[in-house]
Amino acid sequence: YGMKNQTAIREFILLGFSYGLQVQTLLYLIFLATYMVTITENAVIIFVVKRNHHLQKPMYYFLGNLSFLEICYVSVTLPRLLFGFRSHSMTISFSSCMTQLYFFISLMCTECVILAVMAYDRYLAVCHPLRYPAIMTHKLCFQLLILSWAGGFSISLVKVSLISQLTFCGPHVMNHFFCDISPVLNLSCTDMSLAETVDFVLALVILLIPLLIIIFSYCCILLTILCMPSVQGRRKAFSTCTSHLAVVIIFFSATLFMYARPRRIHPSKLNKIVSVFYAVFTPALNPLIYCLRNKEVKEILRKTI
C-alpha cells in the first residue's frame, strides 16, 4: 500500500530534447510555429465548413470533426513541451502524466475510427452514388461520429486504468517528450504482463479493424473506378479519395510502427523522431493535404479570404 501511495505523488522527469541552448531555442521556435499553424489551419477548416452551405455534406462534416480532433491532439502534448523549453524543467506529476496519456491515446484511437468512417463514406459515394443520399443521412453521420469518439475514449480508459495501477519505483527519468505508453511502461518495476497484453491486443483491435475497413473500401473504390467508361469520370472519382488516402497512409504507417508491437522495447531516438512526426507534424500536414487536393475547398477558401 505504501508503494502505491508513493506512486500517487511521484513526479517523472521527461528528457525531451536534451541539446545545447541554441538547438533548444531553435526547436522551441519550430514547435511553437507548428502549434500555431496547426491550430490556425484546423480552425479555418472548421469555420469554412460551418459557414458554407456548399460544404454541408457528410465528407466535410467528418472533415470538420477531424480538424477539431487535431486541435485537441496537439494541445495535449505541445503546450507542456513548449513550457518545458522555456522553464528548462520537464517534470510531470504521476496524475498529470496519466491524464496526458489518457487523452493522447483516446484522440489517437478516435482518429483511427474517424478515418475508417471517412473511407466508408467515400466507398458509398463512389460505389453507390444513387443510394448515397438515402444511406448517408445526417442521423447516420452523427451516430458514426458518436461511435468513433465513444469507442476511442472507452478503449483508452481500459488501457490507462491498467497502466495507472502499476508501481513505479525508479528510475523516474523518461526518455521522451510526453507521456506515451512505451516510455511509461519501461519505468514500471512490477509485473506488467497483464497491462502489456491488454494494451497490445487493444492496439491491434483499434488499429487493424479500421485499417481493414479502409483497405476493403479502397479495393471496392478502385474496382469501381476501373470499370468507369470515361477517363474524366475516373479522374473525378479518384480525386475525391486521394487526399484521404494520403492522410491514412501517413497516419497508419507511423501508428502501426509505434503501437502494434510488443511494448518492452527500450525507448530510442528513432521512437522519439517517429513520435514527433505523428504527434506534432501530421496534424499540421493533414489540413494542407485536404485543402491542396480539394478544388471545392480551395475555391471556397479563396472566396472567404
C-alpha positions in Angstrom: 0.0 0.0 0.0 2.9 2.3 0.8 4.5 1.9 -2.6 1.1 2.6 -4.3 0.7 5.7 -2.1 4.1 6.9 -3.2 3.1 6.4 -6.9 0.3 8.9 -6.5 2.7 11.7 -5.7 5.6 10.7 -7.9 7.0 13.0 -10.5 8.6 11.9 -13.7 11.3 13.8 -15.5 10.8 14.0 -19.2 14.2 14.2 -21.0 12.6 15.8 -24.0 15.2 17.1 -26.4 18.4 17.4 -24.4 20.6 19.5 -26.7 22.5 22.8 -26.3 20.8 26.1 -25.7 20.9 27.2 -29.3 19.3 24.0 -30.6 16.7 24.1 -27.7 15.8 27.7 -28.8 15.5 26.6 -32.5 13.4 23.6 -31.5 11.2 25.9 -29.3 10.5 28.2 -32.3 9.9 25.3 -34.7 7.4 23.6 -32.3 5.7 27.0 -31.4 5.3 27.8 -35.1 4.0 24.3 -35.9 1.5 24.5 -33.0 0.2 28.0 -34.1 -0.1 26.8 -37.8 -1.9 23.6 -36.8 -4.5 25.5 -34.6 -5.0 28.1 -37.3 -5.3 25.7 -40.3 -7.8 23.4 -38.5 -9.8 26.3 -37.1 -10.1 27.8 -40.6 -11.4 24.4 -41.9 -14.0 24.2 -39.1 -15.1 27.8 -39.8 -15.3 27.3 -43.6 -17.2 24.0 -43.3 -19.7 25.6 -40.8 -20.3 28.8 -42.7 -20.7 27.4 -46.3 -23.9 25.6 -47.2 -22.0 24.1 -50.3 -19.9 22.1 -47.8 -22.9 20.7 -45.8 -22.1 17.2 -47.0 -21.1 14.2 -44.9 -17.5 14.3 -46.2 -17.0 17.8 -44.9 -18.9 17.1 -41.7 -16.4 14.3 -40.9 -13.5 16.6 -42.0 -14.7 19.3 -39.6 -14.7 16.7 -36.8 -11.2 15.5 -37.8 -10.0 19.2 -37.6 -11.4 19.6 -34.2 -9.7 16.4 -33.1 -6.4 17.6 -34.5 -6.6 20.8 -32.4 -7.2 18.7 -29.3 -4.5 16.2 -30.3 -1.6 18.8 -30.5 -2.9 20.7 -27.4 -2.4 17.5 -25.3 1.3 17.4 -25.8 2.7 20.7 -27.3 1.8 23.3 -24.7 3.6 21.4 -21.9 6.6 20.7 -24.2 6.8 24.5 -25.0 6.5 25.3 -21.3 9.4 22.9 -20.6 11.6 24.6 -23.2 11.0 28.0 -21.6 11.3 26.9 -17.9 14.1 24.3 -18.6 12.1 22.0 -16.3 10.4 18.9 -17.8 8.9 17.3 -14.6 5.4 16.0 -14.7 3.4 14.5 -11.8 2.1 11.0 -12.0 -1.6 12.1 -12.2 -0.7 14.7 -15.0 1.2 12.0 -16.8 -1.7 9.6 -16.7 -4.1 12.3 -17.8 -1.9 13.3 -20.7 -1.5 9.6 -21.7 -5.3 9.1 -21.5 -6.3 12.0 -23.7 -3.5 11.4 -26.2 -4.3 7.7 -26.7 -8.1 8.5 -26.7 -7.7 11.0 -29.5 -5.4 8.7 -31.5 -7.9 5.8 -31.2 -10.8 8.2 -32.2 -8.8 9.3 -35.2 -8.3 5.7 -36.3 -12.1 5.2 -36.3 -13.0 8.5 -37.9 -10.5 7.8 -40.8 -12.3 4.4 -41.3 -15.7 6.2 -41.3 -14.4 8.7 -43.9 -13.3 5.7 -46.1 -16.7 4.1 -45.7 -18.3 7.5 -46.8 -16.0 7.6 -49.9 -16.9 4.0 -50.7 -20.7 4.8 -50.6 -20.2 8.0 -52.7 -18.1 6.2 -55.4 -19.6 2.7 -55.5 -23.3 3.5 -54.7 -23.8 7.1 -55.8 -27.6 6.8 -56.4 -28.2 5.3 -52.9 -25.6 7.5 -51.2 -28.0 10.3 -50.0 -30.5 7.8 -48.7 -27.9 5.8 -46.8 -25.5 8.6 -45.5 -28.1 10.6 -43.7 -27.4 13.3 -41.1 -28.5 10.9 -38.4 -26.1 8.1 -39.6 -23.2 10.7 -39.8 -23.9 11.7 -36.2 -24.2 8.1 -35.0 -20.9 7.2 -36.7 -19.1 10.1 -35.1 -20.5 9.3 -31.6 -19.3 5.7 -32.1 -15.8 7.0 -33.1 -15.4 9.3 -30.1 -17.0 6.9 -27.6 -15.0 3.9 -28.9 -11.7 5.8 -28.8 -12.2 7.1 -25.3 -13.5 3.8 -23.9 -10.6 1.7 -25.2 -8.1 4.3 -23.9 -9.8 4.1 -20.4 -9.2 0.4 -20.2 -5.5 0.8 -21.3 -4.7 3.7 -18.9 -6.6 2.3 -15.9 -4.4 -0.8 -16.1 -1.2 1.2 -16.5 -2.1 3.6 -13.6 -2.3 0.6 -11.2 1.3 -0.4 -11.8 4.0 0.5 -9.3 6.8 2.9 -10.4 9.9 2.8 -8.1 12.6 4.4 -10.2 14.4 5.5 -12.2 11.8 8.2 -12.8 13.5 9.6 -15.9 11.5 9.2 -19.1 13.4 9.3 -22.4 10.5 11.1 -24.3 8.9 14.5 -24.6 5.4 13.4 -23.4 3.8 10.5 -21.5 3.4 7.8 -24.1 2.6 4.1 -23.4 6.0 2.5 -24.1 8.2 5.1 -22.1 5.8 4.8 -19.1 5.8 1.0 -19.1 9.6 1.0 -19.3 9.6 2.7 -15.9 7.4 0.1 -14.1 9.1 -2.2 -11.6 6.2 -4.6 -11.1 4.7 -7.4 -13.2 3.1 -5.7 -16.1 2.3 -8.7 -18.3 -1.5 -8.1 -18.0 -1.2 -4.4 -18.8 1.2 -5.1 -21.7 -1.0 -7.9 -23.2 -4.3 -5.9 -22.9 -2.6 -2.8 -24.3 -1.1 -4.8 -27.2 -4.4 -6.6 -28.1 -6.4 -3.4 -27.9 -3.8 -1.6 -30.0 -4.2 -4.3 -32.7 -8.0 -4.1 -32.5 -8.3 -0.3 -32.7 -5.7 -0.1 -35.5 -6.4 -3.2 -37.6 -10.2 -3.2 -37.7 -10.3 0.4 -39.0 -7.4 -0.3 -41.3 -9.2 -3.4 -42.8 -12.3 -1.3 -43.3 -10.2 1.3 -45.1 -8.4 -1.3 -47.3 -11.8 -3.0 -48.2 -13.3 0.4 -49.0 -10.5 1.4 -51.3 -10.4 -2.0 -53.0 -14.1 -1.6 -53.9 -13.4 2.1 -54.9 -10.5 1.1 -57.2 -12.6 -1.7 -58.9 -15.5 0.8 -59.4 -13.2 3.5 -60.9 -11.5 1.0 -63.2 -14.9 0.0 -64.6 -16.0 3.6 -65.3 -16.2 4.2 -69.1 -14.9 7.8 -69.2 -11.4 9.0 -68.2 -12.9 12.2 -66.8 -15.3 10.2 -64.6 -12.4 8.1 -63.3 -10.3 11.1 -62.6 -13.1 12.9 -60.7 -13.9 9.8 -58.6 -10.3 9.2 -57.7 -9.6 12.9 -56.9 -12.3 12.8 -54.1 -10.3 10.0 -52.4 -6.6 10.9 -52.9 -6.4 13.4 -50.0 -8.0 11.0 -47.5 -5.8 8.1 -48.8 -2.6 10.3 -48.3 -3.7 11.1 -44.7 -4.4 7.4 -44.0 -1.0 6.2 -45.3 0.9 8.8 -43.2 -1.2 8.2 -40.0 -1.3 4.4 -40.0 2.3 3.8 -41.1 3.5 5.9 -38.0 1.0 4.5 -35.5 1.4 0.8 -36.6 5.2 1.2 -36.1 4.8 2.7 -32.6 1.9 0.8 -31.1 1.2 -2.6 -32.9 4.3 -4.3 -31.5 5.3 -5.7 -28.1 5.9 -2.9 -25.5 9.1 -3.9 -23.7 11.4 -2.1 -26.1 14.0 0.3 -24.9 13.0 3.9 -26.0 15.3 5.0 -28.7 15.9 8.3 -30.7 14.0 6.7 -33.6 10.9 6.3 -31.4 11.2 10.0 -30.5 11.6 11.1 -34.1 8.5 9.0 -35.2 6.6 10.4 -32.2 7.4 14.0 -33.3 6.2 13.1 -36.8 2.8 11.7 -35.8 2.1 13.8 -32.7 3.4 17.2 -34.0 3.8 17.4 -37.8 1.0 15.2 -39.0 -1.8 17.4 -37.6 -0.2 20.3 -39.4 0.1 18.4 -42.6 -3.5 17.0 -42.7 -5.3 20.3 -43.4 -2.8 21.2 -46.1 -3.3 17.8 -47.8 -7.1 18.1 -47.7 -7.2 21.7 -48.9 -4.5 21.4 -51.6 -6.1 18.2 -53.1 -9.7 19.5 -52.9 -10.8 22.0 -55.6 -14.1 22.7 -53.8 -12.4 23.6 -50.5 -9.7 25.7 -52.3 -12.3 27.7 -54.2 -14.4 28.4 -51.1 -11.3 29.3 -49.1 -10.3 31.8 -51.8 -13.7 33.4 -51.8 -13.8 33.5 -47.9 -10.3 35.1 -47.7 
